[in-house]
Structure formats: structure tokens, C-alpha cells
Amino acid sequence: MNKIADYDTYDYDYSTYWNKREYEHKSEILVLEKLLKHNSGRWFLDIGGSFGRLTKTYSKRYTNPVIVDYSLKTLQKNYASLKKETPSIELIAANAYFLPFKNNTFDGSLMVRVLHHIEKPKECVREIYRVLGHNGIYIQEYANKLHIKAVIRAILTLDFSLFNKEPYQQPDKHHYEGTKEGSKVLFFNYHPRWIATLLTDIGYNIKKKYGCSFLRLNILKKLLSTKFLLFWENIFQYTLSWSNISPSIFIKSLVNKKTENTEEPNDFASILLCPRCKGNLDIQNNRAICNNCKNEYLKKENIWDFRI
């Protein structure tokens, strides 16, 4: 079984991570507004969406947004506020390697600040491809191995291993994003060419790339206002995204695949299936039983728990 970043074991409120990161948050909003500008549809999937930080970027364009996260506690805690803000949104606890959705369901999907915690990215991104329909869009964010600070450091120390295409696993120290300080979690940085190969080999057609958080330096955030930083961030996103100097990169891809004729799903229950064997579910109130493997899944405080 693949390693999972199970934040429930850390009893950590991920929203607190963003209290002092307004610049980074708004930089990502700027990118997503650019990437989603001309897209709309019905079903949209936010992988690792946690407390709904990015919901506003897609909920105004897609009528049926769905947040998937492995942290059941986070989804339960934020259920009421998210439903109040976006009544059509659905929250579901699931493993990104085993999504509980039927093939070709979603018109769009994104995964932001998650891939660096994924042990086997190809398996995960292929599973997302399965649930996306023909002409569905997929936005993948990743931590960039070749950001400018890392390149300068590599040159000064004569450590040129940075430039090979293999993912780089950050040491545990100081890399516990979304967890308590000192926790040990997976944290990978990726080479842009490695990510491009990953996506194209699965079947995604890459359409757009944007760098993000170009000015992510503590000294700049202390000396300059967020408004000033975002002004230049927006300019750099337009003018420097051809480069690979930013610490974070967003890729927009298009799914081009043959799909069988399927009926348009009427409601949330109609898109669900067993994450383990992909069998159909018999759903009764707060209980779902797979007709094939007989596994049972429960709805706990408004959140379906499909984690395996």
C-alpha cells in the first residue's frame, strides 16, 4: 500500500498554515484565475482541497464542485461554512490513489500543493485521468526542483545532482507543511521535464504553464506590502512563466480520450462507486455497500468516508 500523508494523525488545523502566507495564497489565486478564465462545466474535482482555500476560483464556473481530501476531520470541521458559501459543493474523504467516482465523470480537476506529498505520482495522476471526461481540463501544481535559489545554491556548492530529472525528496527538517512542526512527511520537488513526461505519457495534452510565487522570500514579505508584491507577481506570471525560476509551477492540461456513451449524472450519489473494486454501490441513508466486493462505507457527520 502506498504511503499516505494522513493529517488526521497530526491533529493539525491546516488553515493556520496560511495565516502568514497571504502573498503565496493570492499568488495561487492569480494563476488559477488565468488558467480557468475560459472554462466552465458541471462537475469539478479538487484533489486535496482541505478546508476549501481555492473553492472560489472554480465554484463560480462549475455548478457541481467536489472536494476530496484524506483528512476526514478537516472536511467535517469545514462542512457547514463551505455549504453555506457554495450550497452545491460536496465533500468526501478518500484516498487520491483510489477515487470513489465513475469513469469520465468530471469536466475539470485540480491538485494544488498535494503532489509533493504523493509517493507514487504516476498512479495518482492516472487515477485522476480515469475520472476526467473527454476535453476535461486538469491543473497540476508542483514544487519546482529548479527554482532560482536552488540553482544558485547548487552552483555555489558544485552539487550538480540538482539538474538530473529524478524527483528530489526534501529532508524532514523544516518541511512539514500542513502538519505539526517536527512531523515526518513526504515532500518531493520535481524537475519540469519529469512532470511534462509524466502527464504526456498518461495521455494529458499540456496547454499552458505558469510560474507562481516568484517573490517568495521572507525578507521581501517583511519589507514590502502584499499589494506591491502581487502587482509584480502578476507581471512575472505573464512574462517569466516560460522560465523555470519560480518555486511553484502550474500546468494546465486537456484530456483527449475516447469515452463510452454514458448518461449525464443527476446527483452526487449517481457518480459514486466502490474505490476498491470499482463496483456499483447500494446506498441507503448513511451507508453504502458495494454490490461486488461487499465493502461497506459510512457517512460520518455529513462526510462520506471512502478512505482505503
C-alpha positions in Angstrom: 0.0 0.0 0.0 1.3 3.5 -0.9 2.3 5.8 1.9 -0.4 8.4 2.8 0.0 11.8 4.3 -2.6 11.3 7.0 -3.1 14.7 8.6 -5.7 13.5 11.0 -2.9 11.7 12.9 -1.2 15.1 13.5 -4.4 16.8 14.8 -3.4 19.9 12.9 -5.6 22.7 11.6 -4.1 23.3 8.1 -5.9 26.6 7.7 -3.5 28.1 10.3 -0.6 27.4 7.9 -1.9 30.2 5.7 -2.2 32.9 8.4 1.1 34.4 7.5 1.1 33.4 3.8 -1.3 35.9 2.2 1.1 36.6 -0.6 1.5 32.9 -1.5 -2.2 32.3 -1.3 -3.2 35.2 -3.5 -0.4 34.4 -6.0 -2.0 31.0 -6.5 -5.4 32.6 -6.9 -4.0 34.8 -9.6 -2.7 31.8 -11.5 -5.9 29.8 -11.2 -8.0 32.8 -12.4 -5.8 32.9 -15.5 -6.0 29.1 -16.1 -9.7 28.8 -15.5 -10.8 32.0 -17.3 -12.3 30.4 -20.3 -13.6 27.2 -18.8 -16.9 26.1 -17.3 -18.9 23.0 -16.9 -20.8 20.9 -14.3 -18.6 18.5 -12.2 -15.3 19.8 -10.9 -12.9 17.9 -8.6 -10.5 19.5 -6.2 -7.9 16.8 -5.0 -6.6 17.6 -1.5 -8.9 20.6 -1.3 -8.8 20.6 2.5 -10.7 23.5 4.0 -11.7 24.9 0.6 -9.0 27.5 0.2 -9.3 27.6 -3.6 -13.1 27.0 -3.9 -13.9 30.4 -5.2 -11.7 30.0 -8.2 -13.8 27.2 -9.7 -17.2 27.3 -7.9 -18.3 30.3 -10.0 -17.5 28.4 -13.2 -18.6 24.8 -12.4 -22.0 24.0 -11.0 -21.1 20.9 -9.0 -17.7 21.2 -7.3 -16.4 18.3 -5.2 -13.6 18.4 -2.7 -11.7 15.2 -1.9 -9.3 15.1 1.0 -7.8 12.3 3.1 -8.5 14.3 6.3 -12.0 13.4 7.5 -11.6 15.8 10.4 -10.8 18.8 8.2 -13.8 18.1 6.0 -16.2 17.7 8.9 -14.9 20.9 10.6 -15.4 23.0 7.4 -18.6 21.3 6.1 -21.1 23.9 7.4 -19.1 27.0 6.2 -18.4 25.6 2.8 -22.0 24.5 2.2 -23.2 28.0 3.3 -20.9 29.6 0.8 -21.4 27.1 -2.0 -24.6 25.0 -1.4 -23.9 22.7 -4.4 -20.4 21.6 -3.1 -19.8 18.1 -2.0 -17.0 17.0 0.4 -15.7 13.4 0.5 -12.9 11.7 2.4 -10.9 9.4 0.0 -7.5 8.2 -1.0 -6.3 10.0 -4.1 -4.9 6.7 -5.4 -8.4 5.1 -5.2 -11.1 7.7 -6.1 -14.7 6.6 -5.5 -16.0 8.1 -8.8 -17.2 6.6 -12.1 -15.1 6.9 -15.2 -15.3 10.1 -17.2 -17.4 12.0 -14.6 -15.6 15.3 -14.2 -15.3 18.3 -16.6 -12.3 19.6 -14.7 -10.0 19.0 -11.8 -7.0 20.5 -10.0 -4.4 19.3 -7.5 -2.5 22.1 -5.7 0.1 21.7 -3.0 -0.5 17.9 -2.9 1.8 16.3 -5.4 4.9 16.9 -3.2 3.2 14.6 -0.6 2.5 11.8 -3.1 4.8 8.8 -3.0 3.8 7.4 -6.4 2.6 10.3 -8.6 2.1 8.3 -11.8 -0.5 6.1 -10.1 -2.3 9.1 -8.6 -2.4 11.2 -11.7 -3.5 8.3 -13.8 -6.4 7.7 -11.4 -7.4 11.4 -11.9 -7.2 10.9 -15.6 -9.7 8.0 -15.3 -12.4 10.1 -13.7 -12.0 13.1 -16.1 -14.1 13.1 -19.2 -13.2 13.9 -22.8 -12.0 17.5 -23.1 -11.8 17.8 -19.3 -9.1 20.1 -18.0 -6.6 19.2 -15.4 -4.5 21.7 -13.5 -1.4 20.3 -11.7 0.8 22.4 -9.4 4.1 21.1 -8.2 7.1 22.2 -6.2 9.9 23.1 -8.7 13.2 21.4 -8.2 15.0 24.0 -10.4 13.8 27.2 -8.7 16.4 30.0 -8.8 17.5 29.7 -5.1 18.2 26.0 -5.6 20.1 26.6 -8.8 22.3 29.3 -7.2 22.9 27.0 -4.2 23.9 24.1 -6.5 26.3 26.2 -8.5 28.0 27.6 -5.4 28.4 24.2 -3.7 29.3 22.5 -7.0 26.4 20.0 -6.4 25.1 19.4 -9.9 22.9 16.4 -9.0 20.1 19.0 -8.8 19.9 19.0 -12.6 19.1 15.4 -13.1 15.4 14.8 -13.8 14.6 12.5 -10.9 12.4 13.9 -8.1 14.2 15.2 -5.1 12.9 14.3 -1.6 13.4 17.1 0.8 14.9 16.2 4.2 12.4 16.1 7.1 13.7 19.2 8.8 11.7 22.3 8.1 9.4 20.6 5.5 6.3 19.7 7.5 3.8 21.8 5.5 0.3 21.2 6.8 1.4 19.3 9.9 2.8 20.0 13.3 6.4 21.1 13.5 8.8 18.2 13.6 6.4 15.8 11.9 7.8 13.5 9.2 6.0 13.8 5.9 6.9 13.1 2.3 8.0 16.2 0.4 9.2 15.9 -3.2 10.4 18.6 -5.6 10.1 17.9 -9.3 12.0 18.7 -12.4 9.7 20.4 -15.0 10.7 17.9 -17.7 9.9 15.0 -15.4 6.4 16.4 -14.8 5.8 17.0 -18.5 6.8 13.4 -19.3 4.5 12.1 -16.6 1.5 14.0 -17.9 2.0 13.3 -21.6 2.7 9.6 -21.0 -0.6 9.2 -19.2 -2.5 11.0 -22.0 -2.8 14.6 -20.9 -2.2 17.3 -23.6 -0.3 20.1 -22.0 -1.7 23.5 -22.9 -0.3 26.2 -20.5 2.3 26.7 -17.9 2.6 29.4 -15.3 5.2 30.0 -12.6 4.0 31.1 -9.2 5.3 32.8 -6.0 8.2 34.4 -7.8 8.9 36.7 -4.8 8.6 34.1 -2.1 11.4 35.5 0.1 10.8 36.3 3.8 12.9 39.5 3.6 10.7 40.8 0.7 7.5 39.9 2.6 8.7 41.8 5.6 9.9 44.9 3.8 7.2 45.2 1.1 3.4 45.2 1.2 1.4 42.3 -0.1 -0.3 44.5 -2.6 3.1 45.6 -4.0 4.3 42.0 -4.2 1.2 40.9 -6.0 1.5 43.7 -8.6 4.9 42.4 -9.6 3.8 38.8 -9.2 1.1 39.3 -11.8 3.6 40.8 -14.2 6.1 38.0 -13.6 3.5 35.3 -14.2 2.8 36.8 -17.6 6.4 37.5 -18.6 8.6 34.9 -16.9 6.5 31.7 -16.9 8.5 30.5 -19.9 11.3 30.0 -17.4 11.6 27.6 -14.5 12.8 30.0 -11.8 9.8 30.1 -9.6 9.4 27.8 -6.6 6.0 26.6 -7.7 4.7 25.8 -11.2 1.2 25.3 -12.5 0.4 23.1 -15.6 -2.9 23.1 -17.4 -3.6 20.0 -19.5 -6.5 18.8 -21.6 -7.8 15.2 -21.6 -8.3 13.8 -25.1 -9.7 10.3 -24.9 -12.4 8.1 -26.3 -15.3 7.7 -23.8 -18.2 5.4 -23.8 -21.7 6.9 -24.1 -22.8 7.5 -20.5 -25.9 9.2 -19.0 -25.4 12.6 -17.5 -25.3 12.1 -13.7 -28.3 13.5 -12.0 -26.9 13.8 -8.5 -23.9 13.2 -6.3 -24.9 9.6 -5.5 -25.0 8.7 -9.1 -21.3 9.4 -9.7 -20.1 7.2 -6.8 -18.7 3.7 -6.9 -16.5 1.5 -4.7 -13.0 2.8 -4.6 -11.5 -0.6 -4.0 -13.0 -2.7 -6.9 -15.0 0.0 -8.9 -18.2 -1.9 -8.3 -21.6 -0.2 -8.1 -22.9 0.8 -4.7 -26.2 0.2 -2.9 -26.6 3.4 -1.0 -29.1 3.5 1.9 -29.2 6.7 4.0 -25.7 6.9 5.6 -24.4 3.6 4.5 -23.1 2.4 1.1 -22.4 -1.3 0.3 -20.5 -2.5 -2.8 -22.6 -4.9 -4.8 -19.4 -6.6 -6.0 -16.9 -6.9 -3.1 -19.4 -6.1 -0.3 -17.2 -3.5 1.3 -19.1 -1.0 3.4 -18.6 2.7 3.6 -20.2 5.1 6.1 -21.3 8.8 6.0 -19.9 10.4 9.2 -21.1 13.8 10.2 -22.2 14.7 6.6 -19.0 13.4 5.0 -18.8 10.1 3.1 -15.7 8.1 4.3 -14.3 6.2 1.3 -10.7 6.1 2.5 -8.9 2.8 1.9 
